[in-house]
Amino acid sequence: MNIQGVAIFTAAFLSCEIYCSSFTPHGYLTTAVTESWESLVFWITNSISPRGSACARHSQWYCLDAYHTPDPRVFGGTLMPNFSNRSGLLEPHAAKAWFELLIREQWVDINMINFANPRDCCSNQVSKYMLFGLLHKMIKPDKYLAMLTDYKNESKPLNFLMAVYLPTICSNVIIEVGFGPGNFRRSHQPTVVEGAPYVILGRELEDAGLRHMASAYFNYSTVDQELTFHWFKHNIMCRDNAWICDETLVRTKGHKSPGASGEKKDNGGASGSGSKKGGKKARRKKQQANQGKTEFRRRLS
């Protein structure tokens, strides 16, 4: 593909930038990014934020957004850096096709859902790779997937946090977190109260938070030291996906994604089996979630 072809292809994928790179909702105030910043970003299941609510349709715990990288144009660079000066690289169409094959086998197990349709794969997931992986960094598909699934390195610091203020509990509710190198970035809805504690909502507010754990509070000034990847992995991720903490399950679990055949992952963390029993259980959980959400909204009104 010549440079003109690359430019045309790049322009076509800039539409995904509207969704993918604008991961901060309108009105939020976010710390500026540094060139070294990269972050493995997760949504926390809740009924307060749109993404948390979408996540609840797949998991009772969390969902994986993407491995975020900064736009090189912010620092005077270009998209698809050094494409014309490097040999042996995949063309964009080939990279897109390759990543789609890879993520189709993994998206259910790693909770990387489509925000608009949590049961869908893989256009949304591929768009995130095309932006954060290929366009920003020229990362090959297999390496980007490895970045999405690097959970062994528990020393990754908290470098992204999104929060909204909930007056009923006088706390800043954490709705998204990210871990990786670079500066710590806070993304706050304007009502966030500086100095008020951060909280990952638990069972105390019923369906508003994570129903299988107590709320976890973090100091406003030292949250980046307290909310470590080790804590997030063992208290949230592994409660949903036991294989993340148990390597024996990694070696024995199947690679075929239940989502590929239209089945849905059970919210407890195991892949769906397609059985009637599993389907009834999932429907009961969905009904309970809807009832809890209605009650929570009624109380806040």
N, C-alpha and C positions, 0 to 999 in steps of 0.2 A: 504494500500500500504506500503510495507516495504521500508527500507532506500535505498536499491539497486534500487527498482522500481522508487523511487523519483529521484534518481540520473540520471537514464536513461531518465525520463520525463523532468527533468531540462535541460539536455544536448540538447534535441530536441528543447527546446524553446530558447536556447541561440542564435539560428539563428535570432530571432527577435531582439536580442540585437544589432546586426549590424545596424539595421535600427532605432530601438526605442531609445536606449541609445545614439547612435551617432547622436543626433538631431542637433549637430553643424556640418555644412558642412566642408569638407576637406579644410584646410588652414586657418580656423578661429582661432583666439587666444582668449581663454576663461579663465576667472578668476577661480581659483581652487575652488572646492566645499568643504563645511564644512559638518560635519555629521548631523547637524540640518536642513540643507537646503532641502526644498521641494517647488515645484512651479507648479501652475496652468498656463500652457503655452498656448499662443494663437498666431496664425499666423495672420498678417494683410494683407488684400487683396491688391495686387499690381501686376505689370507685371515685376518687377525687379528680384524677387527671384522665384525659382521653386515652393516652397510651396505657396507663395503668388499667383502665377498664377493658381495653382491647386485650391486654395481656391476660386478664382474668378468664377470658374465653379459652385460653390454652393451659394456663398454669395458675395454681393458687399461691405461687411464690414470686416468680420473676420471669422476665423475658430478656433475651439478648437483642440489643439494637444493632450495633455494628462495631467494628474497630475503626474509630474516627482518627483521621489525620487532617492537619491544617491545609487550607488552600494555599498553594505556593505563591499565588499571585499577590497575597497579602504582604509577602516579603520580597516582592519584585521578581518572582520567578514565573514560570509558565506551566500550563497543564501538560501532562505527559512529558515531564522533564527529560531532556537529552534523548528523545525518541530517535531523532535523525542521526545521532552520533553513536548509537549503540547497535551492535549486531546480535543476532540470535534471539531477539525478543519476539514474543507473540504479537500478531496483529490483533487489534481490538476485537474484531468479530470472533477470532479464535479464542481469545481470552474469555470473552463472554460465554461462549459455548462450553468451554472447559469448566468454568466456575459453576455454571448451571448444573452440570453433571455432578460435581462434587457436593454442592449444597443440597441438592435434591435428596441425597442419601443421609444427610445429617441434620436438616433444619428442625425436625421434630425433637430429636434428642438433645439439641443444644438450645432449644426454645427461641430460635430466631424466626419470629413470625412476621407476617405481613400486617402492618397496622390496620389497613383498610379491611382486610379479610384474613383473620388469624388462621384459617384453614388452608390458605392458598400458598403455593410455591410455584414459580420461583422468581417472577419478574421483579418484585420489590427487593428481594434479597440480592439478586444479581445487580440491580441498580446501585445498591450500596457498595458492592465491590467495585463496580465500574468507576464510581466517584472517589471513594476513600482509598481504594487500592490502586487501580490502574491510572486514573487521571491525575491524582495527586502525587503518587509515589512510584508508579510503574512497578507495582508489586505483582508477582505472578499469582495465579489463582491458588495453587497449592500452598504457597507461603501465606497468603491472606487467610486461608482456612485454618492454617496452623496458628495464626494470631488470634483467631476467633475461639480457638479451643485450647489455648495455653493457660491451663488452670494449675499446673504444678508449681509455678513460680508464685509463691504466696507473699513475696516481698514487694510486689507491685504496690506503690503508694496510691492513695486516693487522690485523684487529680481533677475530678469533676463531680459536682453535686448540684442537683436542681431541687428547689424547694418552694413551697407555698406556705403561707401562714394560716393556721386554723384557730380562730379566736376562742372556740369552745374549749380548747385544751391549752391555750396560751403557748403554743409551740409551733416551730417551723417544720412542716411535714416534708420529709425527703421522698421525692417521687422518682428520681433517677440518680444513679451513681456511675462513676467511671474510674478505671484504674490504669496507671501507666506512667511513662516519663513526662517530664515537663512541669510547668507551674500548676498550682492548685487553682482551679477555676470554679467560682460560685456562680450559679445561674439562679437568680432570685426573682420571683414574682414581686411586684412593687410593694405589696403589703408585708413582706417578710420583715420581722422585727430583729434588728441587730442585737445580739446578746441573748435572745431567747433560745432555749435549747432546741436542737434538732431532734426529730423523732422518726423512726420507722414504725408506722402504725401497726399494732397487733390486734388481738382479739377484743380489746376493751371497747373498740368502736365498731364491733360486729363486722359487717361486710366492707366497711371502709378500709380495713387493713388486712394484714395477714392473720387468718383465723386460727392458725395452729401455733402461734407463739405470742408471748407478751410483748407489748410495745418496748422498743429499745431506744433509749435516750442518749444523746451525745452532746457534749459541751460545744457551744457555738465557736469558741476560740480554738479549741483543740480537736475538732471533729476529724481533721485530716490525720491525726495521730491515733484516734480511737477507732474510727471506722476503717479498719484495715481490710485488705483483700482476704487475709486469713479469716477474719471474723465473718465477712460476707460469704465466703465460700462454705464455711462449716455450719453457719447458722441459717443460711437461706438456700444456697445453691444445692448443697448435698441433701437437704431435706426434701428437695424435689427430684433431683437426679442423683441417686445414690452412687452411680458408677463414677462420678467425679471424685469421690473420696475413696472408692474401693476399686483398685486396679484389676482385681479378679473379674469384676463385672465388665470392665472395658474389654477384656480379652474374650469374654464369652457372649457378649450381647450381639444381636444381629445388626447388620448394617442397612437392611432394607427399611426404608422409612414408611411407617403406617400411613403417614399423610399422603404418600404418593398414590394410594389407592382410595383416598377419600375418607379414611378412618381418622379418628381424632385421638390424640394422646390423652390418656387418663390424667386428670389433674394431680393425682398423687405422685406422678413422676415416672411410672412405668409406661412403656409403649403400649398402645392399644392392641388388644388381641382380636377385636372384631366380634367377640362373644356377645350374646344378648345380655348377659349379666353385667358386663362392662358398660354396655350402652345404657342400661337402666341406671347404673350408678352415676354415670356422667350426666344423665338427664336430671336425676335427683339433685345433684350438686348445682346444676345450672338453675333449677327452680329455687333452691335455697338461697343462692347468690342473688337472684333477682328480688326475692322477698326481702332479704337483708338490705339490699341497696335502696329499695323503696322506703323501708322503715327509717334508714339513716337519713335520707333526703327529707322525709317528713319531719324528723326531729330538728333538722337544721333550719327548716323553713319557719 
